Amino acid sequence: MSALLDTLNPEQRAAVTLPHESALILAGAGSGKTRVLTTRIVWLIQTQQVSPHGILAVTFTNKAAKEMLTRISAMLPINTRGMWVGTFHGLANRLLRTHWREAGLPQSFQILDSSDQLSAIKRLMKSMNVDTEKYEPKKVQWFINGHKEAGRRARDAEAFDEYSMRMAELFEAYDAQCQREGVADFPELLLRSYELLYRNEPLREHYRDRFKHILIDEFQDTNTLQYRWLKLFAGPQAALFAVGDDDQSIYAFRGANTANMAEFEREFAHGKVIKLEQNYRSHGHILTAANTLIAQNAHRLGKNLWTAEGDGEPIRVFDAYSDQDEASFVVDEVRALKREGVNLSDMALLYRSNAQSRVLEHALFSASVPYRVYGGLRFFERQEIKHALAYLRLLTHPEDDGAFLRVVNFPARGIGARTLEQLADTAARSGASLWQAACTSGGKVAGFAKLIEDIKQATADLPLAEVIDHVIEASGLADYYRADKDGAERLENLNELVNAAALFSEESEENTLDAFLAHAALEAGEHQAGAGLDALQLMTVHAAKGLEFHTVFITGLEESLFPHEQSAQDENGVEEERRLMYVAITRARRRLYLSHAQSRMLHGQIRYGLPSRFLDELPQQVLRPLNRKTETPAAPGTPAPRTPQAGNDTGYRVGQSVAHAKFGTGIIIDFEGRGSDARVQVKFRDAGTKWLALAYARLSAD
């Protein structure tokens, strides 16, 4: 027993050896929460307070559940197979498999994944002759899942107009179809198991009597139904051990409810909170930055990370001219670190939005630096980019059957598989391409061919970037993703494709659509490092949660990028973005880089942005600005050097940060006039964009 506890710090030991009572374990980043959770389970079993079958341990991913079981097996010579350790959905499935009859399910019920569920909804809507343009199948899926994840059935759905009443009818019909066919989607697993326990008191009491110790990992990520599900297992004699970190709650868009932690403290912990604040991952300056930043959030339980490892290196801050300058800087630093002996795989390049990866990927590809996109696809592999490129290929090579088949019915135009089979037969008989067969056919297929011809004529004399912009709009791709609940990021990627074309036009001698398509094909080739090879890790900040690296680059630290523009006007949204920045900072063990660009290409045009407010919220004493010319550290607290004036005699320049007594801080984006008649256009952080006469503006360098 001594060996089990000897390596724990006092707070960890206090958590592991808690008596039979509920408690909230507020576990900071890098504080050893998984170790505490698994050691608590082992300690309970070793001290014979509970048998392995009397423990219910819940987490969010199969990977985390497997790691828990592996650690338990390493510390205890027991068979963990029968233990109830798993994900919410995995344990709900286990409950329903055991009590299928009481749950009203067939013994061998099948589980629908997201794509299977969507197919089932489409099949239902077809049988009911529902207009899929008015009631898009994917929106019906969101409606159903959103209500299920909130614990509501069709009868509970708010129906206040014709549209919502019809959606509720589809929800009810879908549930009936699933029941007939003996299938359950993922949200159904949790909701059905919740309903089973809620209405079946003998069964509920059986599990309450069995599970005297309930342990929950990543509690900050629980949604409303998950918390209600857990409470059904919690009888009067149960001890709930909830481990989480409200400062790392970054999944509100998935339904995570940070208020669950405060509610748990009131309902179960009754003020019993143990804070794990000693960090075993990062050096002191990194933690100081993280602590100072997150302290700006008003709605938090509060803790302060510390380390016994010393301050370490200052945090390097790079103020780039442009997004390309930023990418070039990252490449140079990565190469230098590699020469110093840091493995590429121990370096991570983080960004807020997937669309930002395109410029970074291009720079890495051009410099032959191996990289791997973690938890996602490279830019030119993404679905929406492939769709756009297929439309573009049809403009210059309409006989490309692959491109034709990819987009002939995307977005949906009512061109079904039967129609395409008939078209393929027609083409095969005459030895023609699908495009040629479509041009001589009638109906909706001919309408698609006309759409391509119309786009071709409309873009005949346009610059390359404008061609792509027009295609994205005229094809219906933009409208499709605008209407998609999860389409915002895909729209950002499509806009980035326009940027890629604009940059290609500037850099390439052959400024044609064919040349750009060849360039895209080359960058989409097998350049990503294979499994097992040393490679730089690229990922969004969301994907980085739970990971750690020797060196971390956080890029694109500008207002509207990070924090994201969708959250900038909402206090809760900004607080979540700040938590996301906190997660990004705490991924770094030894070295951290923060970078932002004075200008960035957005939608094919150069835009000037303000540095992120998060940079202002960091303690200046731990930051070290980098000199652009030599890329070597300047003295701590020294402002980054500024670019020369841009063709004016005012003493100011485009891209310069300035301050105004009334409007606050901003950045200069344009000039007009000269001398005493000059005006300057400033994009202010909080006051919008304004033209100011320099003779009266009284601007000061920020």
N, C-alpha and C positions, 0 to 999 in steps of 0.2 A: 504493500500500500504506500509506503514511504517513497518508493521509486516512482510511483505514478504521480505523486504531487510535488516531488522535490524540484522539478524543473519549472514549476509555475511561479509567476510573480504573485504578490499578495492578493491583488484583485482577482486574478484568474483563479487562485486557490479558493478564495471566498465564494466565487460563483460555482465552482465545481462541487464544493462541499456544503452547499446550502442545505438546510434541513428541509423537511417535507412542507414546502410553501411555494407559492407562485412568486415569480420575480421577473423583472425586465432587465436584461443584460444589454446595456448600451455599449456596443462594441465598435470602436473606431477603426478606420482603415488600417490594415497591417497590425492589428492588435492580437491576432491569434484566435479569432472567434470560432473557427472550425475545430481547432484543437480543444478549446474550452467545451464546446458542445459534445464532441465525441468522448472526451475525458469524463465529462459529467455522466454520460451513459455508462461508461465502464465502471466508474466509481459507485454508481447506484447498484450495479449488478454485483460487483466485488464485495460490497458491504452488505449484500443480501437484503437490501431494502426493496428490491423488485426483481422479478425474473425477467429474462430477455423478452418474454411474450407479454409482459405488462407495460411495455414502453411503446409509445407512438411518437415517431420522429418525422417531421415533415419539412421538406425543402422545395426548391423551385425547379431544379434541373436534374435530369437523370445522372449527369456527371457528378453533381454535388452529392446525390444520394449514394452513388457507387463509392465515392471517396469516403463518405462516412462509414459505410459498411467495411471497406478495406481497412480503415484505421482501427475500427472496433475489433476486427479479426486479428490485427497485428498485436493488440494489447490484451486480448482475451482468447483463450482456447475454446471458443464456442462456435457452433454452427449458426450463422446469422441468417440463414435462408428463411426461417419462419418469422423473423422480426418484422414488425410493421415500420419499416424505414423506407421512405420514398417521396415522390412528388405528390402534390395535391391530386392531380388527375390519376396518377398511378394507384394511389391508395383508394380513391373513389371507385376506380375500376375493380380493385380487389374486393371492396365491400359489395359492389353490385354482383360480381361473379359468385360470391359466397351466398348472397341472399337474392338471387335473380327472381325467384318466384314472388317473394314479398314486394320486390321492386316493380313487378309487372313486366318483366322482360323474359325473352326466351333464354334458355341456359347458354346457348352458343351465340348470343348477340354479337354483332359486328360493330366495330368503331369506324366512323367516317372521319377521315382527315379533312382539312380545309377544302382541298380541291374536290374530294368526293362529295362533300356537303354541297358545294356550289353546283355540281352536276345534278345532284338530287333535287335541288331547288329549281334548276332550269327544266328538269323533266316534269316536275309538278306544275310549273307555270305553263308549260306547253299543253299539258292535259287539261288545264283550266282555261285555255285560250286567253291568257293574260298578255296585255301589251307590254313587251319587254323594253320598249323605249321609254314608256312612262314609268314602269316599275322595273328598274334595272335589277337583274338577279343578284349582283354583288351588293346592292343597297338593301335588298331583302335579307341577304345573309347577315349584313351588319346589324340590321334591325332585330333579327332573331337572336343573334349572339349577344348583342348589347343588353337585351332584356334578360336573357338567361343568366348572364354574368352578374346582373344586379338582383337575381333571385326571383324574376317575374316570369309568369306564363302569359300566353296570349290573352287570357281573360283579364290580366292585370295591366296590360299595355294601355297607355293613354291614347285614346282614339277620339280626336276632336274635329276632324274634317274628313272629307271623302278619301283623301290619300292615306291618312293614318289608319282609318277604319279598314281600308283595303289591305294595308300592310298587316294589320292584326289578323285579318281573315286568312292571309297567306301563311302567317305564323302558325295559326291553329291547324290549317290544312297540312302544313309541313310536318308538324308534330304527329298528326294522325297517320300520315304516310310512313314516317319513321317507325311508328308503333306497329303498323301492319307488316312492315318489312323486317322488323326485328333488328333495327340498327340504332346507334346512338352517336351523336357528334360529340366533340370534346367538351363544350360547355354543358351538354346534357349530363355527362358523367358526374360532374360536381353537383349540379342542381338536382338530379334524380337521387343521388345518394343523400343529399341534404333533406329532401322531402321524405325519403325512406326513414331516416332517423327521427325526423320531426314528428311524423304521424304515428310511428310504431314505438310506443313507450317501452314495451318489454325488451325490444331489440336495443333501444337507446340505453336502457339501464344495464343491459348486458355489457355493452362496450364501456360504459362509464365505470362499471365495477372492474372491468379488466384493465383499462388504461389509467393507472393511478399517476403516471408521469407522462406528460405531453411536452415535447420539445419542438420548437419551431425555429427554423433558420431563416435569415433574410426577412424578418417580420415586417420591415418597412415596405416590402413589396406586395403585401397582401391586399386583396380587394375586399369589397363589402361582403360578398358571398363567402369567400374563403374564411374570413374571420367568423362569420355566423356558423359556418360548417365546423370550425374548431370548437366553438363554444358548446355545440351539441354533445361533443365527446367529454366535456369538462363537467364532471359531477362534483358534488360538494367536497369530496375527499381528494380531488385531483390537484396536482401541483403542476402549473404551467410554467415553462422555462422558455421565454421568448427572447431570442437573440436578434438584434438588428441595429441599424444605424440610420436615424432619421436624416442625417446629413448626406446620406448616399441614396436617398429616395429619388429616383430619376425616371420612373415609369408611370407617371400620371396618365400619359396618353394610352396606356394599356389598362387603366382602371385602378392602379395602385392608390391606396388611400393612406396618406401619411398620418391622418388623424387616428388611425387604428392604434398607433403606439401610445398616444396620450390616453385613449379610451381603455386600452389594456391596463395601463398603470392604475387607472381609477377602479376598474372592474375587478381585476385580479391581483395585481402587484401591491395595491394599497400603499404606494410610496416606496416599495422595496425595489430600488434601482441600484445596480452595480455598474459602474463605468469602467470600461477597459480602455485606458488612455495611453498606456505605454506602447509605442509603435516600434515594431521590429523590422521595418522595411526601409524607411527613408531617413536621410540625414536631417539635421535640425533646421537649416534654412528652408528646406522644402516644407517642413511641417509648420514653421512659423508663417509662411505664406498661406498655407491651407487654412490654418486657424484664424488668421486675420481676415481672410476673405469670407469664410463661412460665418463669422461673427456678425456680418452685415445682415444676415437673415434674421427676421424677428420671430418667426414661428419655428422654434427648435427647442429640443430638450436641453442641449448644452453640454459640451465637453471640450477638453483641450488636449490635443495629442502632444506627446513628448518622446524623446529618445535619449538613450544613454550613449549613442554613437557619435556625438559631436555635431557641430554645425555643418561641416562639409563645405562644398563649393557654393558660391553665390549662384542665383538663378540668372541665366543669360537671357537678355531681352534684345531682339533684333527688330529694328524699324526699317522695313524694306520699301524701296521705291514703288514696287509693283508686285503682283502675285508671281510673276516670272522671276523677279529678283529674289523673292522669298524662297521659291523652289530651288533656285540656284544655290542660295545660301545653305539650305538644308543638305543638298547633295554634297557641297564642299565639307560641311561639318561631319557628315556621315563618313566620308572618305577619311578625314583626319582621325576620327575616333577608331575607325577600322585599323588604321596604321598604328594607333596606340595599343591595339590588342583587344578592343571591345568587339565582340561578335556582332554581326549584323542582326542576328536573331534576338539579341538582347537590347535592341533599339526599336522604339515604336514611334511612328509618325501619326499623330492624332489630328482629326478635323471634326468639326461640328456636323457638317453635312456631306453626304456621299459625293455631291457634285464637285466639291473642292479637290477630290482626288485626281481629277483629270490633268490639271497643270502639274501636280506633283509626280504623277505617273509618267508623264511625258519627259520631265527632267531626269527622272531615274532611268528611264528607258534609253534616253539619249546618252547618258553617262555610263551605261552598261552596269548599273548598280542593281544586283538581284533584289527583288522585293516580292512580297506576298500580301495580298489583300485578305485580312483576317475577317471571317464571318460575313463575307460579301463577295460580290463580283467586281472584277476590274471594270473600268469605265466602259470600254467598248464591248463588253460582254453583257451589259445590262439590257433587260428586255426592251425598255422604251427606246434605247439607242439603236438596237438591232431593228426595231420596227421603222424608225426614222431612216436608217440607212437603206432598208429594203425599198421604201418609197423613192429614195434618191437614186437607187440603182435602176428602178423602172423608168426614170426620166431619160437615162442614157442607154440603158440596155433592157428594153421591155421584154426581150425574149428570155430573161432570167426567170425560169420557172420557180426556183426556190424563193426568190424575192416576191414573185406574184402570189404564191401560196401563203406566204407569211402574212401578207397584209390585205389580201382581197376581201377578207371579212373581218378586218381589225382596223378601226372599231367596227362593231357588228353592223352589217348592212342587209341582213336577212339572206345571205348566200350560204346555204347549207351544204352538208357533205354530199348529198345526192346530186345537187347542181354541179358541184365540182367534179364528181365522178363522171357525169355526162359530158362535161367540158373536156375532161382528160381523154375520154373515148373519142370525142370529135377531133381533138388535136392529134391523137395517135393514128386515126384513120387517114388523115390528110398529111401526116408528117410535119405538122406545124407546132409552134409553141403554144402554150396556154394563152398567152397574150393575143396571138393571131387568131386563135379560135374565139376568144372573148370579143374581139372586134367585129366578128361576123355573126355573133350570137345576138340574142335580144335580152330583154329583162334586166335584172339587177347586175349581172355580170358585164353587160354592155355599158351600164351606167358607171361601173367602176373604171372601165377602160376610158370612158369619156372624162372622168375625173382626172385621171393621169394626164390625158392630153391637154385638158384645160390648165392644169398646173404647169405643164411644160411650156405652154404658150405664155402664161402669165409671168414666168420666171426667165424667159429667154434672154432678156437684156439686164438682168439684175446682178449685182455683185454676189460672190459666193455665199457670204454670210446671210444676205437677204434671201437668197434662194432657199436656204435651209430653214430660215425663219418662216417663210411663206409655206413651205411644205408641211411644217409642223402644225400650222394653223389650218391650212386648206384640207389636209388629209383627215382632220377630225381628231388627231392625236391630242392636241392641246385641250380641246373641250372634253375629251374622254377622261384625261387625268385631272382636269379641274373638277369634274363631277365625282371623282373617286375619293372616298374618305381618306385613303392612304396615298393619294396621288401627288401631294405637294412636293415630295422629294424627287419623284420621277419628272415632274415639271422642271425642277431645278436642274436635273441632269440634261433635259432637252435644251434648256437655255444654255447650258455649258457646251453643248454640241455646237451651238451658234458661235460661242466664244472660240471654240477650237477652230472653226472655219475662218473666223476673222484673223486669228493668229497665223493660221496656215497661209492666208492670203498675203500677210505681211512678210513672211519668211520664205515663201516658196517662189521660185522663178516661174513655175508652171501653175498658174492660178486658175485651174479648171475643176469642175465637179469630178471628173474621172480621176484626176490627180489626187484630190482630197479623199475619194473613196479608196484609192490604193494606199494612201497614207494611213487611213483608218484601219484597213485590213492588216497592214504591217504592225501597227501598234496593238491590234487585237490578237496577234500571233502568240505563239508559245514562249512569251518572254517572262511570264511569272515563274518564279523559282519553284521547282518541284518539291515534293514532300521530302523532308530530311536534309535539304540543302540549306546552308547558312544564308538567310535573307532578311532584309529590313521588313519590319511588320507595319503595314498600313491599316488603319481602321478608324471608324467613327469613335467618339468618346463613349457612346452607349455600349459599343461592342467591347470596349476596353475594361469595363467593370469586372472586377475579380482577377485581373491580370496585373503583373508588375514587370518592370524592365529596369536595366541599369540606367539607360538614358531615354528620356521622353522629349519629343518635340510637340508642342501644342501650337498649331498654325491657325491663321485666319482670325486673330483676335481683334475683330472690328465690330462696331455697332451694326446690328442687323444680321451679322453672321454669327457672332457668339458674344452676347446673347442674340438668339435668333430673332428675326424681325416679328415673327408671330407672337412672341412673348413680351416684347419690349414695352408694351403699354399696359401690361397686367402685372400687378404686384406678385401674385402667386406664380405667374409664369416666369418672372425674373428670378424669383427665389429658386424655382426648379432649375433654371439655367445656371444659377450660381452653384447649386448642388452638383450640377454636371461638371462645372469647372473645378470644383473641389475634388470630384472623382478623378478628373484628368490629372490634376497636380499630384495627387497621392498615388498615382501609378509609378512615379519615378523613385528609384532607390538612391542614385548617386548624382545624376546630372539632369537638369531640367532646362529646356529652351522654350521661350515664349516669343512668338513672332506675329507681326501684323504688317499689312501693306498699305501705303498711302493711296495707291490706286489699284483697282482690280477690274478686270474685264467682266462686265455683266451684260448679258444679252447682246453681245457683239460690240459694245461700246465701253470706253474707259469711264469708270465711275470713281469718285473720290469718297473715301469713307473716314469715319472717325475711329480712333483707337477704342477698343472695348473699355467700357467702364470698369471691367474687372481688373484691368491693368492699374487703374487709379486706386483700386481698393487694396492693392498689395503693399506690404511695408517696404518702403524704398531702400531701407538699409540692407535688405537681403538680395537686391537686384543689381545686376551689372550690365549696363547697356554695352552693346558691341559696336565697334567702329566699322563702318561699311567698307572702307578702303582696304584695311588690313585684316578685318574680321578677327581682331584681337580685343581682349577686354579693355575697356576704358576704366577710369577710376570709378568706384561705386558712387552712385548719385549723379554722375555726369550725364547730361541729356544727350540723346543720340544726335549726331551731326545732321544738318539739314541740307537739302538740295539747293542749287543755285536758283536765282530768280529766273522766271520763265517768260522772257521777252517783254518786260515792262519796266518802268522807271519809278515804281512806287515804293520799293523796298520790301514788298511782299511777293509771294510766289504761289502758284497753284499747288495745292497739297499741303500748305503750311497750316499748322494748328494755331488758332488765335482765340482770344478771349474778349468778350464784350460785357460792359457793366450791367446791361439789361438782359441780354439774350443768353449769356453764359458762354460756354466753350463751343467751338465749331472748327470747321476746316474750309479753307478757301478752295472753291471749285471753278471760278471763272473771273475774268477781268473785263472792263469796258472803259475806253477812254485812256487819256494819259495825263500825267502831271496833276495839277490841282483839280482837273475835271474828272479824274478817274473814279470809277465805281468798282466795287468788288462784290462778288456773289459768295456768300458764306452759307454752308450747310451746318446749322446749329444742332447740337445734340437734342435739346428739348424744345427749341422754338422754330423748327422747320428751316426752310431755305429763304434767305433774304438778300436783296441788293442794298448795299450801303455806300453812301458817298464817303470816300476816304477823308475828305477835308473835315468831315464832322463825326465820323464813326468812332474815333478814338479806340481803335483796336490795339490790342497788345499781343505780343507773341506769347503763346501759352506754354 
